[in-house]
């Protein structure tokens, strides 16, 4: 288990989402500002300190002191940005010379030791570290982020999730759907949580879109130049897009996930949609975060995903060149499928 931080922290910043409150405490002003800047890109609302004085998850970030050693007996595994270690209850992540330590679920605590090297202080490295932090802070609150886009079909009101890793076509789909009048949640990151009646709700988590030239190809949008921002640090081939500029009043805070699509870019001429079973869909969901099933919360996580799939229809969406060439193809194709399935 990670040692408790003994250093003084600057004022805590509190954020709320889905009726949970997260506390972020840093040892230096620059760290506090970096965290605040990172979290500003997500639908987390600044909040007052909880009346009881205790947040649902406590995140502490320090710099200038060495992290605790990796405990003996922890199992190592590779992640996209570094190396993780776990004993089935807690995690240590080594990311760009920094360390993220996730305590067992009952403690609801995440601690970070920022490295001193230029590599550790690079903006991309900071985003990598804070991404792990947010993932586990949410998870310790029984909230689950999902690498997915989300949209609401306008005729039926059905919610559709598009689950996949980078370059699977999520942003291209979201742009085309929003342009056709679908309400959007996010083009890349959603938050899933359980309702009091046992149902599942999906919420938009990341605010800005991340688009490539291909995402926008053949898809004219109003006020596009005004909406486009700087290149994405982790992928300069993409630029930030402020969706509220091109799709005013198009944002949907949440939806019921009635349909789950697993998009992929096929390179073929014609787009294909194939319905799949719940077991195959579960395998695909777990592949998004293959290491997320290692710790003590894994059983709860998998049970939660099972609730999602019990009520959703699931499909593999193989996007062809026709979908990119014709901006009306995706909303027409998916809208017809959803409405025929709901009738």
Buried (B, 14 or more C-beta within 10 A) or exposed (E): EBEEBEEEBBEBBBBBBBEBBBBBBBBBEEBBEBBBEBBEBBBBEEBEBEEEEEBBBBBBBBBEEEBEEBEEEBEEEEBEBBEBBBBEBBBBBBBBBBBBBBBBBEBBBBBBBBBBEEEBBBEBBBBBBBBBBBBBBBBBBBBBBBBBBBBBBBEBBBBBBBBBEEBBBBBBBBBBBBBBBBBBBBBBBBBBBBEEEEBBBBBBBBBBBBBBEBBBEEBEBEEBEEBBBEEBEBEEEBBBBBBBBBBEEBBBEBBBBBBBBBBBBBEEEEBEBEEBEBEEBBEBBBEBBEBBEBBBBEEBBBEBBEBBBEEBBBBBBBBBBBBBEBBEBBBEBBBEBBEEBBE
